[in-house]
Amino acid sequence: MTTKVHVSTSATGSDHVARPWAGPAALAAAGVLFLVYPALRPGGDAVPSTTAAAFADWRWPIAHLAGVVGFALVAAGLLALRDRLAGTPGRRLAGWALGTWATGTALVLPYYGAEAFSLHALGAHVPDTATLLALTDAVRMGSVQMTVFGVGLVLLAVGGVLAAVAAARSGVLPRWSGVVFALGFALYLPQFWFPMELRVVHGALVAVGCIVLAVALQRSRLAR
């Protein structure tokens, strides 16, 4: 007597194989969100007289949450990149890129949460400008949070560069496909000192980098 056993793709936990478009789609969506973040974010917090209004604006938490989701979606995209590069010279570096990116994301998200929710609440409920600015500095500029945030952003930059090098060495993706992606995230830390207009330009750069890498990844899958 012979028993046939059928194992579905979903039962093996290989949904990412059954849906090869998911990783590229996550990268492309992340790119859009990284542009939405600075474009939607109110810029009035740089001026004391308009800081409260900027923080209290409904766009403030939404813009920061766009960035939060963007970081998470890039991790999904890098997972797909790692899987696509299996058996190529870029596979090991792609794995390092994913791990570095995931660690960096875990370190930056608490700061984004404080920006999105704590500062939004302060803007809505603290009418005195001097008190608001003092509390804002306490939220943003403490040594612990600045160190964690800074290290996280450096790790994101390293992860972006590793992903670009992995793509270049893979032999299955165009050598240049990760260059703009790496540049965008290498500039993520210094762009916080840019005026808002340039921050929007930087968001567009990151969007282009994510979308270019997503398209290259999808085309390489279709060519298999």
Protein Blocks (a to p, Z undefined) as FASTA:
>chain_A
ZZdddddfklnopmmmmmmmlmmmmmmmmmmmmmmmmmmmccklmpmklmmmmmmpmklm
mmmmmmmmmmmmmmmmmmmmmmmmgoiaklmmmmmmmmmmmmmmmmmmmmmmmmmmmmmm
mmmmmmblklmmmmmmmmmmpmklmmmmmmmmmmmmmmmmmmmmmmmmnopacfklmmmm
mmmmmmmmmmmmpcfklmmmmmmmmmmmmmmmmmmmmmmmmmZZ
